[in-house]
Amino acid sequence: DGGITQSPKYLFRKEGQNVTLSCEQNLNHDAMYWYRQDPGQGLRLIYYSQIVNDFQKGDIAEGYSVSREKKESFPLTVTSAQKNPTAFYLCASSIRRAGGPSTDTQYFGPGTRLTVL
Amino acid sequence: AQSVAQPEDQVNVAEGNPLTVKCTYSVSGNPYLFWYVQYPNRGLQFLLKYITGDNLVKGSYGFEAEFNKSQTSFHLKKPSALVSDSALYFCAVRDAEDTGRRALTFGSGTRLQVQP
């Protein structure tokens, strides 16, 4: 899991609550990503950020929000608008080299398992 | 649009036997291909990648994968399976022409079970 930390490991949310998942990396990577993992569906992209103070919606952004105020941090907020938030959430990061192609290997954190009560 | 198919939900193999986990992909441009492994309640660990060059790519823990452009496949292989290889394996692809999003598209995963 390298230099990417996610907290908490387990999180429980009541109906109508917003919760924030933490993702921190000390790899000096520019790009960061949030994925959601559901059984039998692989990983789906929620949000991504290629640079500080900029982020873009992925394939399933509805009900989620993010911020990227620091290079090292990319927190994900699961809002009450997300109707089915129970899932395993994975954060990843990669180098984004300027001026040429990048192989963009993504390295993943250990994940946060969110359960709605 | 890009996509990945892992046609087998589970692969069973005896320890010491060779293993293959299948992956096929679809991208509009040239592919960057990746294999990751996931142990229970853990994040994904990078195994290997194909970017360009030699079609046979060697990675961590004795795994290798063969890129076949005509068949759009990137099957994961290992000559001799270990019980400790039992895990969930994901294939992923990115279009090399995608210089914006650069996000990976993952397959649904294949569970590898190695019996002692």
Interface residues (C-beta under 8 A of the other chain):
Chain A: D1 I4 Q6 A31 Y33 Y35 G40 Q41 G42 L43 R44 L45 Y48 Q50 Q56 G58 F88 L90 A92 S94 R96 P101 S102 T103 D104 T105 Q106 Y107 F108 G109 P110 G111 R113
Chain B: V4 D9 Y32 F34 Y36 N41 R42 G43 L44 Q45 F46 K49 I51 F90 R94 A96 T99 G100 R101 R102 A103 L104 F106 G107 S108 G109
